[in-house]
């Protein structure tokens, strides 16, 4: 699904390159879409196309022959964005008319929203985090939240209407476990000096699960609690909801500290009370999407028809059970009903009320089945829903997506944004007292065993490290400056660790590595931004100069990379991966440092000084935009 149309200077240059080559007979009517790239070395040009390689077999000529012929026939217009064209090694290389490109680029880059594509706005729901309300967030949950927040920021930057949801499963076994601990085992309702979500997860939940093996009769208590929670309208269900809300408020403190905010909390218990499944089941039966099994292994069950779809047809049992013979609705059934609500395929039977006002000033709403607020935003009926859920639930999510496609006749799009889990390095596991086999390089986290690193623990460790470093560099700074700066560095370092690894790759988390504040890290990016801010402060009053008289290679390299920012945003929109923006920002920071070392700014002669200050400001604005997409705070001082 294409979410953008680009109108950037880069596209204008590519269009001009395509026009130049269309005048060459050998490439007339050949599409150059997707063939452009930046050459690895500046002597090979500023832009290149590899189209000759794809045409070689068709034209029965070598790429080098095609490139040479095309360049000999091409005509470059005087005063255009491209100055000349050359053939080299099968590539066609374009050299910019730098005075004109620099002038247009700097004016464009200094406008608000540089890099923002032109889109056809869509209503999109991004659902992420969705941590069971019985524990604090560990770093695996934090990866989910950081990825979901990046997707939300990116889509909003592009111009889409985004609703951010957090699904709260307050009816499952994990909530029942802590209810058993408090109601039947006499655990105190708080522990002095310990955050409530940490107390519930690190103490109550772990201890209750250990006691199940020692006292199996407690499992019956859990079943009783779960039944009462499902039924609702009783003291146990009310206690469980209040307990879950208290845990959630503690979790939100961590998430808000990370710069993660939401529009809506969707509660599992409210979904049950709102009878979404009953609505959905009637529609599924009326449309002939499900059938009742009269015989076979699934006798007495209701199944979703999937065998006619190519992606399911070769499976041994392609049709999915939604309702067991005893009437139990399985998770795929519930998730299908929930997806139908998101996309406006069911009547919205929820009420809504304000849950809290978040630190960024934004209201956080919650579902409720009781009396709600009459005036509230519309939350469902979206065209696209993106669901950030780890890769272990890929098959179930595939079933939900298929069901929604059938029900909406392909009009609604449901994306499972899958990501790999976060594991602990052997070194970190040992520090936590986890005995790890010598042959294992990492340990999977386990809440029941207490094998995890809480996000709060890591954030605090990063904060203390950042505070120490900031104090060393700013011995005379105020306490407020030191604490505010250290917090921004710590949060940014945390988020970058969660985003710089592609979501389809597992993060092996090492506490010592995460606490380093140099290398491919957020502080490195922040420092580049700070350096730009320092140069501009030191310059005092100056007037912008957009057109250079001459350019050194570090200046060209920086201009080329600023030019490529819209393309990095496009790449991120194409597959919703933060790695495109992480890589872009890291390279921009590196090029800024190289420019700073080789091209004096403040002490340059007047015209060059003004141009270089303009270039620094454009680079600073572009870097700040990329950092904001990643949720990294662009600091003015460090």
Secondary structure, 3 states (H helix, E strand, C coil): CCCCECCCHHHHHHHHHHHHHHCCHHHCCCCCCCCEECCCCHHHCCEEECHHHHHHHHHCCCHHHHHHHHHHHCCCCCCCCEEEEEEECCEEEEEECHHHHHHHHHHHHCCCCCCCCECCCCEEEEECCCCCCCCCCEHHHHHHHHHHHHHHHHHHHHCCEEEEEEEECCCCHHHHHHHHHHHCCCCCCCCCCCCHHHHHHHHHHHHHHHHHHHCCCHHHHHHHHHHHHHHCCCHHHHHHHHHHHHHHHHHHHHHHHCCCCCCEEEEHHHHHHCCHHHHHHHHHHHCCCEEECCCCCCCCCEEECCCCCHHHHCCCCCCEEEECCCCCECHHHHHHHHHHHHCCCCCCCCEEEEEEECCCCCEEEEEECCCCCCCCCCCCCCCEEEEEEEHHHHHHHHHHHHHHHHHHCCCCEEEEEEECCEEEEHHHHHHCCCCCCCCCCEEECECCCCECCEHHHHHHHHHHHHHHHHHHHCCCCCHHHHHHHHHHHHHHHHHHHHHCCCCCCCEEECHHHHCCCCCCCHHHHHHHHHHHHHHHHHHCCCCCCCCCCCCCHHHHHHHHHHHCHHHHHHHHHHHCCCHHHHHHHHHHHHHHHHHHHHCCCCCCCHHHHHHHHHHHHHHHHHHHHHHHHHCCCCCCCC
